[in-house]
Amino acid sequence: MKTDNLQLQQAYDYCQQLANSHYENFPVASVLLPKRLRRPISVIYAFSRTADDFADEGDASAETRLHQLDDYSLALRQISDQDYQGDAPIFIALADVIQTYDLPVHLFDDLLSAFKQDVVKNRYANFNEVLDYCTRSANPVGRLLLHLEGSPSQKQLEQSDAVCTALQLINFYQDIEQDFTESNRVYIPQDELTAAGLSDKDLISPDSQQIAPLIRSLYQRTQLIMSQGYLLGTFMSGRLGWEIRAMTLGGISTLQLLTTQSNESLLQRPRLTKFTKLKILFKSGCRQHYINTADKLLN
């Protein structure tokens, strides 16, 4: 499909408007981001946000949700073949971003795979299954961000995977009760719940002494995963490095709040205050301050 300049600009405008209308923890319009990356990131966000909404929002049947996501998969195949046939602004812009930055299309396929899984799967047998989900639901976002900047090394990709997986797990642990009561989803491994003598229903007003060892074990594993990647932003210069350090330190700080909560409030969602967020922003601006703070919180 041949796209004229006006149509392409309108497609980008659409994606940026969609991105700016949401407030998710995604680097859409952060003031830290290099201006040249805000537009392509808004396109990636628009793709991810709308596909995720197909999986989660509204009252559509599972069959309808999967059909909508299959349409996205088809559009990706067409983009990969440089033969996109539709007129959806998200894919017009995405085709241009993928070509301009030579982005791996399989990373978008991975995201769709996770969204499709959300439609049909709401329990995870063990921790490895949870990690596999993170590999497709979170890690592609970090890898795409690195590919926008250039050609990342294998070490950078592995560090990014560790940070993104840890951030996804931290997000799960903030919303354990909400995910269960509102979406009937449980990301606590079923085998570990059973071993602790618990069931899904025990996630609501649980016996704090009984569930605490399991939850704290999950926190410790997440801390270990984060420790394998948190230095990623220290090896990157400029505003993108600052952005990555700030996002990472925000996750580490949230994990610290989770870890230090009493057993009685273990499943309550912690909140970073505005002052704490400002401190995170400030400390992330200096690599050594960032390292010192992150080391202290992770050890």
C-alpha positions in Angstrom: 0.0 0.0 0.0 1.4 3.4 -1.0 0.9 6.1 1.6 1.1 9.8 0.9 2.8 12.2 3.3 -0.5 13.7 4.5 -2.0 10.3 5.3 1.2 9.3 7.1 1.2 12.5 9.2 -2.4 12.0 10.1 -1.6 8.5 11.2 1.2 9.7 13.4 -1.1 12.4 14.8 -3.7 9.8 15.7 -1.2 7.7 17.6 0.2 10.6 19.5 -3.3 11.8 20.5 -4.2 8.3 21.7 -0.9 8.0 23.7 -1.4 11.4 25.3 -4.9 10.5 26.4 -3.7 7.7 28.6 -1.5 7.7 31.7 -0.1 4.2 31.9 3.4 3.5 33.1 4.8 3.6 29.6 7.3 6.1 28.3 4.9 7.8 25.9 5.5 11.5 26.4 8.0 11.7 29.2 9.9 14.9 29.3 13.0 12.8 29.7 12.7 11.1 26.4 14.6 12.5 23.4 12.1 14.4 21.3 13.0 12.4 18.2 11.8 9.2 19.9 8.5 10.4 21.2 6.7 10.0 17.9 7.7 6.4 17.2 7.2 5.4 20.9 3.6 6.8 20.6 3.0 4.5 17.7 4.3 1.4 19.6 2.1 2.5 22.5 -1.0 2.9 20.3 -0.5 -0.6 18.9 0.0 -2.1 22.4 -2.8 -0.1 24.1 -5.5 -1.0 21.5 -4.5 -4.6 21.3 -4.5 -4.9 25.1 -7.9 -3.3 25.2 -9.2 -6.0 22.9 -8.1 -8.6 25.4 -9.3 -6.8 28.5 -11.9 -4.1 28.0 -15.6 -4.3 27.2 -18.0 -7.2 27.2 -17.0 -8.9 23.9 -16.9 -12.7 23.8 -13.5 -14.5 23.8 -14.1 -15.5 20.2 -14.6 -11.8 19.2 -11.5 -10.7 21.2 -9.3 -13.4 19.5 -10.7 -12.4 16.1 -9.7 -8.8 16.7 -6.2 -9.8 17.8 -5.9 -12.1 14.8 -6.7 -9.1 12.6 -3.7 -7.3 14.2 -1.5 -10.4 13.5 -2.6 -10.3 9.8 -1.7 -6.6 9.6 1.7 -7.4 11.1 2.3 -10.1 8.5 1.4 -7.7 5.7 3.8 -5.0 7.2 6.5 -7.6 7.4 6.0 -8.4 3.7 5.8 -4.7 2.9 2.3 -5.1 1.7 -0.1 -3.7 4.2 -3.5 -3.5 2.6 -5.5 -1.6 5.2 -6.1 2.0 6.1 -5.9 1.9 9.9 -3.8 4.8 11.1 -2.0 2.7 13.7 -0.7 0.3 11.1 0.1 3.0 8.6 2.3 4.7 11.2 3.6 1.4 12.5 4.7 0.2 9.0 6.7 3.4 8.7 8.3 3.1 12.2 9.3 -0.6 11.6 10.9 0.3 8.3 12.6 3.5 9.5 14.1 1.9 12.6 14.4 -1.6 11.3 12.4 -3.0 14.2 12.1 -6.8 14.6 8.4 -7.6 13.8 8.5 -10.7 15.9 8.5 -8.4 19.0 5.1 -7.1 18.1 4.0 -10.7 17.5 5.2 -11.6 21.0 3.0 -8.9 22.4 0.0 -10.1 20.6 0.7 -13.6 21.8 0.6 -12.4 25.4 -2.7 -10.5 24.8 -4.2 -13.6 23.2 -3.1 -15.6 26.2 -4.9 -13.0 28.5 -8.2 -14.0 26.7 -7.9 -17.7 27.4 -5.7 -18.1 30.4 -6.1 -16.6 33.9 -4.2 -19.0 36.1 -0.5 -20.0 36.1 0.7 -23.4 37.2 4.1 -22.4 38.3 6.6 -19.5 38.4 8.1 -20.5 35.1 4.8 -20.0 33.4 4.5 -16.5 34.9 8.0 -15.7 33.6 7.1 -17.0 30.2 4.2 -14.6 30.1 6.5 -11.7 31.1 8.8 -12.7 28.3 6.0 -11.8 25.8 4.0 -9.2 27.7 6.7 -6.9 29.0 10.2 -7.7 27.6 9.3 -6.8 23.9 8.6 -3.2 25.0 12.1 -2.8 26.5 13.7 -4.4 23.5 11.8 -2.1 21.0 12.9 0.9 23.0 16.5 -0.1 22.7 16.1 -0.9 18.9 14.8 2.6 18.4 18.0 4.0 19.7 20.2 1.8 17.6 21.7 -1.7 17.6 21.6 -3.0 21.2 24.2 -5.5 22.4 23.2 -8.9 23.7 24.0 -7.8 27.2 21.8 -4.8 26.9 18.9 -6.9 25.6 19.4 -9.3 28.6 19.5 -6.5 31.1 16.4 -4.9 29.5 14.6 -8.3 29.8 15.4 -8.5 33.5 14.2 -5.0 34.2 11.0 -5.4 32.2 10.2 -8.8 33.7 10.8 -7.4 37.2 8.6 -4.4 36.5 5.8 -6.6 35.3 6.0 -8.8 38.4 6.0 -5.7 40.6 2.9 -4.6 38.8 1.2 -8.0 39.5 2.1 -7.8 43.2 0.6 -4.4 43.6 -2.8 -5.6 42.3 -3.2 -9.2 43.6 -6.6 -8.7 45.1 -7.8 -6.4 42.3 -6.7 -8.7 39.5 -8.6 -11.6 41.2 -11.8 -9.7 42.1 -12.2 -7.6 39.0 -10.6 -9.8 36.2 -10.5 -13.3 37.8 -6.8 -13.4 37.2 -4.2 -14.8 39.5 -0.5 -14.4 38.8 0.5 -16.2 42.0 1.7 -19.6 41.0 -0.9 -22.2 41.7 1.6 -24.9 42.9 3.0 -22.4 45.4 -0.5 -21.5 46.7 -1.3 -25.2 47.1 1.9 -25.9 48.9 1.1 -23.0 51.3 -2.3 -24.6 52.0 -4.1 -21.7 50.2 -6.5 -21.3 47.4 -7.4 -18.4 45.1 -10.2 -17.3 47.5 -7.6 -16.9 50.3 -6.2 -13.9 48.4 -9.1 -11.8 49.8 -8.5 -11.0 53.4 -5.9 -13.8 53.8 -4.4 -15.1 56.9 -1.4 -12.8 56.9 0.9 -15.2 58.7 0.1 -18.1 56.3 0.4 -16.1 53.1 3.4 -13.9 54.0 6.2 -16.5 53.4 4.9 -17.1 49.9 4.5 -13.4 49.0 7.9 -12.5 50.4 9.5 -15.3 48.5 8.0 -13.8 45.3 9.4 -10.4 46.3 12.9 -11.9 46.8 12.8 -13.5 43.4 11.8 -10.3 41.8 14.5 -8.4 43.5 17.1 -10.9 42.2 15.7 -10.5 38.7 15.9 -6.8 38.9 19.5 -6.9 40.2 20.5 -8.7 37.0 19.4 -5.7 34.8 19.3 -2.5 36.8 22.6 -1.2 35.5 21.2 -1.0 32.0 20.5 2.7 32.2 24.0 3.5 33.5 25.6 2.4 30.3 23.3 4.6 28.2 23.9 8.3 27.7 21.7 11.3 27.3 18.0 11.6 28.0 17.2 8.0 27.1 19.6 6.7 29.8 18.0 9.0 32.3 14.5 7.8 31.3 15.5 4.2 31.7 17.2 4.8 35.1 14.1 6.7 36.4 11.7 3.9 35.3 14.0 1.3 36.8 14.4 3.2 40.1 10.7 3.8 40.3 10.2 0.0 40.1 12.9 -0.7 42.7 11.4 1.9 45.1 7.9 0.3 44.7 9.3 -3.1 45.4 11.0 -1.8 48.5 7.7 -0.4 49.7 6.1 -3.8 49.1 8.9 -5.6 50.9 8.8 -3.4 54.0 5.0 -3.6 54.5 3.9 -5.5 57.5 2.4 -8.9 57.1 -1.1 -7.5 57.9 -0.9 -5.0 55.0 1.1 -7.2 52.6 -1.5 -7.2 49.8 -2.2 -3.5 50.0 -1.1 -1.4 47.1 1.8 1.0 48.0 1.9 4.5 46.7 5.0 6.5 45.7 4.5 10.1 47.0 5.1 13.1 44.8 8.2 13.9 46.9 9.5 10.3 46.4 8.9 10.6 42.6 10.9 13.8 42.5 13.7 12.2 44.4 13.7 9.3 42.0 13.9 11.8 39.1 16.7 13.7 40.7 18.8 10.7 41.7 18.3 9.1 38.3 19.9 12.2 36.7 23.3 11.3 38.1 24.6 7.8 37.3 26.5 7.5 40.5 23.6 8.7 42.6 21.4 6.2 40.8 23.8 3.3 41.4 24.2 4.2 45.1 20.4 4.4 45.6 19.6 1.3 43.7 22.3 -0.7 45.4 21.0 0.3 48.8 17.5 -0.7 48.0 18.4 -4.0 46.3 20.8 -5.2 49.0 
